[in-house]
Amino acid sequence: MGTAPDAGQLMTMLLKLVDVKKTIEVGVFTGYSLLLTALTIPEDGKIIAIDLNRDSYEIGLPVIKRAGVDHKIDFREAEALPVLDQLLKDVKIGYLIIFIFFFNVFLYFLIFMWNLLSPTRSKPII
């Protein structure tokens, strides 16, 4: 599964419009939308990329390196929920990109947003 070209254009337009510097991408696959994001955000921007399978990411990594944007990407091979929980404690996020591979990624997004918007930032009950 990949990002359609028109969806990629919309994503880059939104990133520019909002002047995003930090993003999270859950479900990287081969990294097409990750590459688009890295090319769009400023030179000092950062992307936290989370995926269970590093092998798929490594297929697109040579293209990301050739584009000269690999320094913007912090790839984490892990389940998304624990990483997102830790990020809530550590990082201010300007924009969240969710690439939905599986239905539970949408659940991670809802939990992340619930925690982000919750004044007490308590753990959700699932």
N, C-alpha and C positions, 0 to 999 in steps of 0.2 A: 504494500500500500504506500502511496506517496501523495504529496501535495500537488494538486492540479495547478497548471501555470497561472490561470486567472485568480485562483485563491492565493497563490504566491504574490502576485502583483498587488492584490488587495492588502495582504499582510504587510508588505513593504511600504505601501502608501500610509497605512495606519501607524506603523512604526515611525515614519518620518513626521507625520502630522502631530503625534504626541511627543516627539523628541525623546524617545526612549533611550536609556543608557544601560539598563540592566533587565535581563529577561530570564525566564525559566522555560525550558522546553521539555515536556514529559512525553516520551515516546519518540525517539530520534530517528529510528530506522537507518537509512543510509545517509541522512543528513541534508537533504535538499532544502527543507525549510530552515534548517539550522544555518546553512550557507547563506541563504537569502537574508536571514536576520543578521548574521555577522557582517555581511557586506553593507547592510543598511545602517546599523547603529554606529555611533562615533568611534574613533580610534581607541578611546579610553573606555569603551563599553565592555560589558561582561555578560556572558551567557552561561547559565548553569543548565547543562544538558543531562537528563536522567533517562536511562534505558536499562532494561534487564539484560540486553544482549549487546556486548561490545563488538562482536564479529560483524554485525550489520553496519554499525557506525564506521568501522575500519574500512569498509568498501568505499565509502565516500570521503574518507580522511585525506587521501592524496589530492583530491580536487580542492578541499578546504585549505590544505597547506599551499597548493599552487596559487590559490587566490590571496594568500598572505593574511588570513584571518584566524588561523588556528590559535593564536595567542589570546583571543577573546573568549575561547571556549573552555569551560571547566566541565569535562565529561565525568559523570558518576555512574558507574555500573551498579545499580541497586534497585530495589523496589521504591516506588515514588513516595509513598506515605511517610516512611521514616525520614527520608531526606527533606521532604516538605515540612515535617514537624521541626526538624533541626533548623531549617531556614527561617521559620517563624521566630525562632529565638535569636538568630544571628544577623539576618540580612534584611535591609529594606529593599523591596522589589517594586520597580516602576511599572512593569508590565508582565503579564503571565501568558505564555503561549502554550496551549494544550493541543497536542496532536493526538487525536483519539484513535488508538489502535484497538483498544478493548473497552468494553463498557465501564469497567472499574476505574479507568483513568478519569472518567467524568466524575465518579464518586470522589476520587482524590481531590479533584478541583473543587467540588462542593465543600468538602471537609476543610480544605485549605482556605477557601474564601470565608467559611463560617468562622474559623479560628482567627483569620485576619481581621474580620469585622467585629468580632466579639470583644467587648471592652475588658472582659476578664481573661480572655484567651484560654478558656478551660478546654480540657480534652473532650471531644465529642463521644457520644455513646453510639456504637455501631452494633 
